[in-house]
């Protein structure tokens, strides 16, 4: 079971910890970071090897490092940590990392943890996807002009 997620300089979070238990409900206004928490879990879930997290994979596509990093970050570092019953895995770049803006960095390297920790985190993870429905036309437009 995932016990805690720690995000540093990830999207809307400069530094935030999320403790987890048996049942978790994320609520909040638009832009509060609910999707970011879920996306951080999906990044880990789509990771094949623990050596790095790919931003673009089978479950989620986030773009590149500039799309992932907190817009007001004090440095170019960023980190995602997942603590579980079996251990902790952390991926990211430290505070001294300098991101070349011309280079499209599309992954976070492993900085702490092991392959078996990742396997145990993923083995009980179930993700049910749902399409986000935006505005839809419920009735087709009448293209026939009744007044010639």
GROMACS elastic network, one bead per residue, 0.5 to 0.9 nm:
[ bonds ]
;  ai    aj funct       b0    kb
    1    20     6  0.85686   500
    1    21     6  0.80735   500
    1    22     6  0.79699   500
    1    83     6  0.87031   500
    1    84     6  0.54987   500
    1    85     6  0.58686   500
    1    86     6  0.82199   500
    1   120     6  0.85232   500
    1   121     6  0.67249   500
    1   124     6  0.70222   500
    1   125     6  0.81311   500
    2     5     6  0.76561   500
    2    19     6  0.85905   500
    2    20     6  0.64072   500
    2    21     6  0.76599   500
    2    22     6  0.89814   500
    2    82     6  0.69037   500
    2    83     6  0.59560   500
    2    85     6  0.68403   500
    2   121     6  0.67816   500
    2   125     6  0.88652   500
    3    18     6  0.84321   500
    3    19     6  0.58678   500
    3    21     6  0.63025   500
    3    22     6  0.89935   500
    3    82     6  0.77069   500
    3    83     6  0.54967   500
    3    85     6  0.69283   500
    4    17     6  0.68877   500
    4    18     6  0.54414   500
    4    20     6  0.53901   500
    4    21     6  0.85585   500
    4    81     6  0.80305   500
    4    82     6  0.59764   500
    4    83     6  0.50303   500
    4    84     6  0.69168   500
    5    16     6  0.83246   500
    5    17     6  0.58115   500
    5    18     6  0.51180   500
    5    19     6  0.66016   500
    5    20     6  0.77868   500
    5    37     6  0.79641   500
    5    40     6  0.83503   500
    5    41     6  0.83804   500
    5    80     6  0.72765   500
    5    81     6  0.56441   500
    5    83     6  0.63137   500
    5    84     6  0.89694   500
    6    15     6  0.75066   500
    6    16     6  0.58174   500
    6    18     6  0.62886   500
    6    19     6  0.86218   500
    6    79     6  0.78024   500
    6    80     6  0.58822   500
    6    82     6  0.65941   500
    6    83     6  0.82634   500
    6    90     6  0.88560   500
    7    10     6  0.58569   500
    7    11     6  0.89647   500
    7    13     6  0.66605   500
    7    14     6  0.75586   500
    7    15     6  0.57381   500
    7    16     6  0.53711   500
    7    17     6  0.64480   500
    7    18     6  0.83949   500
    7    37     6  0.83881   500
    7    40     6  0.83119   500
    7    78     6  0.78186   500
    7    79     6  0.59038   500
    7    81     6  0.65854   500
    8    11     6  0.88434   500
    8    13     6  0.64048   500
    8    14     6  0.53443   500
    8    16     6  0.65034   500
    8    17     6  0.87614   500
    8    69     6  0.87790   500
    8    70     6  0.82151   500
    8    77     6  0.80648   500
    8    78     6  0.53918   500
    8    79     6  0.50834   500
    8    80     6  0.66427   500
    8    81     6  0.87413   500
    9    12     6  0.75708   500
    9    13     6  0.56414   500
    9    15     6  0.62044   500
    9    16     6  0.88806   500
    9    68     6  0.82456   500
    9    69     6  0.55028   500
    9    71     6  0.80776   500
    9    72     6  0.82711   500
    9    73     6  0.58869   500
    9    74     6  0.86288   500
    9    75     6  0.86490   500
    9    76     6  0.83087   500
    9    77     6  0.69329   500
    9    79     6  0.68263   500
    9    80     6  0.88893   500
   10    13     6  0.53463   500
   10    14     6  0.66319   500
   10    15     6  0.79787   500
   10    36     6  0.79410   500
   10    40     6  0.88438   500
   10    68     6  0.57172   500
   10    71     6  0.87129   500
   10    73     6  0.88626   500
   10    78     6  0.62056   500
   10    79     6  0.70866   500
   10    80     6  0.76594   500
   11    14     6  0.79132   500
   11    33     6  0.80145   500
   11    36     6  0.69355   500
   11    67     6  0.73828   500
   11    68     6  0.52170   500
   11    69     6  0.51680   500
   11    71     6  0.69929   500
   12    31     6  0.77257   500
   12    32     6  0.74878   500
   12    33     6  0.62565   500
   12    36     6  0.77643   500
   12    69     6  0.82593   500
   12    70     6  0.55733   500
   12    71     6  0.74506   500
   12    72     6  0.88487   500
   13    16     6  0.61141   500
   13    33     6  0.75390   500
   13    36     6  0.86845   500
   13    69     6  0.88379   500
   13    70     6  0.62684   500
   14    70     6  0.62337   500
   14    71     6  0.88204   500
   14    72     6  0.77008   500
   14    73     6  0.65089   500
   14    74     6  0.87957   500
   14    78     6  0.89228   500
   18    37     6  0.83559   500
   20    23     6  0.75999   500
   20    24     6  0.63991   500
   21    24     6  0.63856   500
   26    34     6  0.59322   500
   26    35     6  0.89098   500
   26    37     6  0.87248   500
   27    32     6  0.85356   500
   27    34     6  0.68400   500
   28    31     6  0.81897   500
   28    32     6  0.58933   500
   28    33     6  0.80319   500
   28    34     6  0.71304   500
   29    32     6  0.56351   500
   29    33     6  0.86799   500
   29    34     6  0.87550   500
   30    33     6  0.78142   500
   30    34     6  0.83337   500
   31    34     6  0.76719   500
   31    35     6  0.84798   500
   32    35     6  0.84141   500
   32    36     6  0.87221   500
   33    37     6  0.64333   500
   33    38     6  0.88529   500
   34    37     6  0.54619   500
   34    38     6  0.66428   500
   34    39     6  0.87332   500
   35    38     6  0.50713   500
   35    39     6  0.58993   500
   35    40     6  0.85321   500
   36    40     6  0.61011   500
   36    41     6  0.87100   500
   37    40     6  0.52490   500
   37    41     6  0.66250   500
   37    42     6  0.88458   500
   38    41     6  0.52134   500
   38    42     6  0.62652   500
   38    43     6  0.87196   500
   39    43     6  0.60652   500
   39    44     6  0.86770   500
   39    60     6  0.72455   500
   39    62     6  0.85895   500
   40    43     6  0.51337   500
   40    44     6  0.66000   500
   40    45     6  0.87388   500
   40    80     6  0.70903   500
   41    44     6  0.52549   500
   41    45     6  0.61542   500
   41    46     6  0.87957   500
   41    82     6  0.82337   500
   42    46     6  0.60820   500
   42    47     6  0.85113   500
   42    59     6  0.64482   500
   42    60     6  0.67118   500
   42   127     6  0.81771   500
   43    46     6  0.54641   500
   43    47     6  0.64360   500
   43    53     6  0.63604   500
   43    54     6  0.69730   500
   43    55     6  0.66035   500
   43    56     6  0.82534   500
   43    57     6  0.80808   500
   43    59     6  0.77096   500
   43    60     6  0.69938   500
   43    61     6  0.89059   500
   44    47     6  0.51529   500
   44    48     6  0.86199   500
   44    50     6  0.85203   500
   44    53     6  0.65556   500
   44    54     6  0.86724   500
   44    82     6  0.85440   500
   44   118     6  0.79603   500
   44   121     6  0.86706   500
   44   122     6  0.77717   500
   45    48     6  0.81190   500
   45    59     6  0.79603   500
   45   118     6  0.88166   500
   45   121     6  0.84296   500
   45   122     6  0.59775   500
   45   125     6  0.75329   500
   45   127     6  0.88086   500
   46    53     6  0.80142   500
   46    54     6  0.79184   500
   46    56     6  0.88751   500
   46    57     6  0.63679   500
   46    58     6  0.64301   500
   46    59     6  0.61576   500
   46    60     6  0.79394   500
   47    50     6  0.66018   500
   47    51     6  0.88385   500
   47    52     6  0.74238   500
   47    53     6  0.56366   500
   47    54     6  0.67569   500
   47    57     6  0.82106   500
   47   118     6  0.85538   500
   48    51     6  0.88006   500
   48    52     6  0.87486   500
   48    53     6  0.84021   500
   49    52     6  0.68511   500
   49    53     6  0.81330   500
   49   115     6  0.67961   500
   49   118     6  0.80634   500
   49   119     6  0.89390   500
   50    53     6  0.71221   500
   50    89     6  0.82359   500
   50    91     6  0.86619   500
   50   109     6  0.82681   500
   50   110     6  0.64012   500
   50   113     6  0.81221   500
   50   114     6  0.68164   500
   50   115     6  0.53425   500
   50   116     6  0.86969   500
   50   117     6  0.86327   500
   50   118     6  0.62515   500
   50   119     6  0.86359   500
   51    91     6  0.84571   500
   51   108     6  0.86285   500
   51   109     6  0.58694   500
   51   110     6  0.50081   500
   51   111     6  0.84660   500
   51   114     6  0.84814   500
   51   115     6  0.79073   500
   52    91     6  0.67713   500
   52    92     6  0.84720   500
   52   107     6  0.62352   500
   52   108     6  0.52951   500
   52   110     6  0.51459   500
   52   111     6  0.88428   500
   53    56     6  0.89078   500
   53    91     6  0.70210   500
   53    92     6  0.86465   500
   53   106     6  0.84335   500
   53   107     6  0.51918   500
   53   108     6  0.50629   500
   53   109     6  0.64037   500
   53   110     6  0.76093   500
   54    57     6  0.65813   500
   54    61     6  0.89135   500
   54   106     6  0.60371   500
   54   108     6  0.67798   500
   54   109     6  0.88791   500
   55    60     6  0.73635   500
   55    61     6  0.59769   500
   55    62     6  0.53804   500
   55    63     6  0.63307   500
   55    64     6  0.66682   500
   55    65     6  0.81306   500
   55    68     6  0.83880   500
   55   106     6  0.54508   500
   55   107     6  0.55220   500
   55   108     6  0.79326   500
   56    59     6  0.80009   500
   56    60     6  0.58991   500
   56    62     6  0.58561   500
   56    63     6  0.64781   500
   56    64     6  0.82721   500
   56   106     6  0.73455   500
   56   107     6  0.83915   500
   57    60     6  0.56159   500
   57    61     6  0.59871   500
   57    62     6  0.88719   500
   58    61     6  0.78700   500
   59   129     6  0.89466   500
   62    65     6  0.86018   500
   62    67     6  0.67314   500
   62    68     6  0.69062   500
   62   106     6  0.87227   500
   63    66     6  0.80124   500
   63    67     6  0.59640   500
   63    68     6  0.75949   500
   63   104     6  0.88789   500
   63   106     6  0.69834   500
   64    67     6  0.54228   500
   64    68     6  0.65942   500
   64    69     6  0.89606   500
   64   104     6  0.59010   500
   64   105     6  0.56205   500
   64   107     6  0.76585   500
   65    68     6  0.50477   500
   65    69     6  0.60003   500
   65    99     6  0.83419   500
   65   104     6  0.69460   500
   65   105     6  0.53329   500
   65   106     6  0.59037   500
   65   107     6  0.73997   500
   65   108     6  0.85537   500
   66    69     6  0.54878   500
   66    70     6  0.83346   500
   66    71     6  0.83428   500
   66    99     6  0.88949   500
   66   101     6  0.80522   500
   66   104     6  0.82478   500
   66   105     6  0.81627   500
   67    70     6  0.82734   500
   67    71     6  0.87322   500
   68    71     6  0.87686   500
   68    78     6  0.86195   500
   69    72     6  0.86250   500
   69    73     6  0.73581   500
   69    76     6  0.77624   500
   69    77     6  0.81318   500
   69    78     6  0.65431   500
   70    73     6  0.53083   500
   70    78     6  0.81547   500
   72    75     6  0.87395   500
   73    76     6  0.68501   500
   73    77     6  0.80148   500
   73    78     6  0.86838   500
   74    77     6  0.84569   500
   74    95     6  0.86427   500
   75    78     6  0.84861   500
   75    94     6  0.89401   500
   75    95     6  0.58904   500
   75    96     6  0.73164   500
   75    97     6  0.77041   500
   75    98     6  0.79163   500
   76    93     6  0.77759   500
   76    94     6  0.79581   500
   76    95     6  0.63961   500
   76    96     6  0.72619   500
   76    97     6  0.56856   500
   76    98     6  0.56420   500
   76    99     6  0.61277   500
   77    92     6  0.71634   500
   77    96     6  0.67139   500
   77    97     6  0.55565   500
   77    98     6  0.76619   500
   77    99     6  0.84512   500
   78    91     6  0.83905   500
   78    92     6  0.53303   500
   78    93     6  0.53755   500
   78    94     6  0.66496   500
   78    95     6  0.75240   500
   78    97     6  0.88471   500
   78   108     6  0.84234   500
   79    90     6  0.68101   500
   79    91     6  0.55963   500
   79    93     6  0.62850   500
   79    94     6  0.75990   500
   79   108     6  0.78688   500
   79   111     6  0.89662   500
   80    89     6  0.83375   500
   80    90     6  0.56163   500
   80    91     6  0.53795   500
   80    92     6  0.63187   500
   80   108     6  0.85731   500
   81    88     6  0.69423   500
   81    89     6  0.56883   500
   81    91     6  0.64021   500
   81    92     6  0.85596   500
   81   112     6  0.86594   500
   82    87     6  0.83958   500
   82    88     6  0.56429   500
   82    89     6  0.54650   500
   82    90     6  0.63715   500
   82    91     6  0.89539   500
   82   121     6  0.83152   500
   83    86     6  0.79657   500
   83    87     6  0.59495   500
   83    89     6  0.66462   500
   83    90     6  0.85430   500
   83   121     6  0.85305   500
   84    87     6  0.53197   500
   84    88     6  0.61020   500
   84    89     6  0.85870   500
   84   117     6  0.82695   500
   84   120     6  0.83299   500
   84   121     6  0.64292   500
   85    88     6  0.83839   500
   85   120     6  0.85580   500
   85   121     6  0.81975   500
   86   116     6  0.85981   500
   86   117     6  0.59638   500
   86   118     6  0.88306   500
   86   120     6  0.64743   500
   86   121     6  0.73119   500
   87   113     6  0.72756   500
   87   114     6  0.85780   500
   87   117     6  0.56962   500
   87   118     6  0.85729   500
   87   120     6  0.86438   500
   87   121     6  0.84460   500
   88   112     6  0.72551   500
   88   113     6  0.56777   500
   88   114     6  0.83079   500
   88   117     6  0.67834   500
   88   118     6  0.83525   500
   88   121     6  0.89734   500
   89   110     6  0.74290   500
   89   111     6  0.77481   500
   89   112     6  0.54021   500
   89   114     6  0.69035   500
   89   115     6  0.88643   500
   89   117     6  0.67709   500
   89   118     6  0.68153   500
   90   109     6  0.85049   500
   90   110     6  0.59510   500
   90   111     6  0.55881   500
   90   113     6  0.64605   500
   91   108     6  0.54554   500
   91   109     6  0.52557   500
   91   111     6  0.53103   500
   91   112     6  0.69931   500
   91   113     6  0.88140   500
   92   107     6  0.83530   500
   92   109     6  0.55308   500
   92   110     6  0.65403   500
   92   111     6  0.65155   500
   93    96     6  0.78567   500
   93    97     6  0.58631   500
   93    98     6  0.89336   500
   93   108     6  0.69198   500
   93   109     6  0.72405   500
   93   110     6  0.88490   500
   93   111     6  0.78342   500
   94    97     6  0.55928   500
   94   111     6  0.88723   500
   95    98     6  0.84029   500
   99   102     6  0.85899   500
   99   103     6  0.76221   500
   99   105     6  0.79245   500
  100   103     6  0.53582   500
  100   104     6  0.81172   500
  100   105     6  0.85265   500
  101   104     6  0.73792   500
  101   105     6  0.89167   500
  105   108     6  0.82533   500
  108   111     6  0.88679   500
  110   113     6  0.72592   500
  110   114     6  0.85776   500
  113   116     6  0.84937   500
  113   117     6  0.64642   500
  113   118     6  0.78255   500
  114   117     6  0.52502   500
  114   118     6  0.66419   500
  114   119     6  0.89214   500
  115   118     6  0.52302   500
  115   119     6  0.63524   500
  115   120     6  0.88414   500
  116   120     6  0.62255   500
  116   121     6  0.86063   500
  117   120     6  0.52790   500
  117   121     6  0.62507   500
  117   122     6  0.87243   500
  118   121     6  0.50934   500
  118   122     6  0.61920   500
  118   123     6  0.86135   500
  119   122     6  0.52094   500
  119   123     6  0.60120   500
  120   123     6  0.52526   500
  120   124     6  0.74043   500
  121   124     6  0.67218   500
  121   125     6  0.71018   500
  122   125     6  0.51577   500
  122   126     6  0.84469   500
  123   126     6  0.84946   500
  130   133     6  0.89572   500
  133   136     6  0.78411   500
  136   139     6  0.89932   500
  137   140     6  0.65990   500
  137   141     6  0.83714   500
  139   142     6  0.88152   500
  140   143     6  0.88274   500
  141   144     6  0.89545   500
  142   145     6  0.77693   500
  145   148     6  0.65483   500
